[in-house]
Amino acid sequence: QVQLVESGGGLVQPGSSLRLSCAASGTTLDAYAIGWFRQAPGKEREGVFCMGVSESNTYYADSVKGRFTISRDNAKNTLYLQMNSLKPEDTAVYYCAVGRECTVLGDMPLIRHLERWGQGTLVTVSS
């Protein structure tokens, strides 16, 4: 059974960069649709990015396009979220997740048939 562990969060100033990691164990990420989500205080969880199985499709939320970029290291079975030009509104707990299908609803990426969430990592953008 897949396990996901996020890391890399922290407190940064506006305009800064962070790279989040999502390390998978128990199976390979290639077998899943994968994604990043976030939940800001007092708000619902929202999709940031998703990628279909075998990178069949990818979606970024409009709010992060041009600032956030995905990469993966298959040898380490790890997914990364490079976040640049961070804004206070990016403050949230960031989660990675795997499932069966990556799709989009409006401009919001989502994973259908979710199978696993990580525990989350907190990103705080503040001066």
C-alpha positions, 0 to 999 in steps of 0.5 A: 500500500502506498505511503506518502510523506511530504516535507519542505514547508516553512516560513518564508517572505513574500517573493521567496521560493520553496521546494516541497517533496512528496516521497512515496513508498510501498509502490511506484508513483508511476502507477498513479495519478498524482497531485498536490493540494492545499488547505488554507486556514478556514478554507476548503482544500483545493487542487494545485496540480495533478498529473495523470498516470504515465504523465498522460495529462497535467493541470495547474490551478490558475492561481499558481500557473507560471509560479509553481512547477512540478518535477519528479525523480523516479529513482527516488520515487519522489514528486517535487513542487517548486514554488516561486514568487510566493504570496501570502495567499499561498499560505496553507498546508500542502498535501500530495495525493495519489489516485486513479485519474487526474482531471480538472473541474473549472480551473481546479485540478482534482484526483478521482478515486483518491487512494492516499493522502500524505500528512501535509506540510505547512507553508507560511508566507509572511513578512 
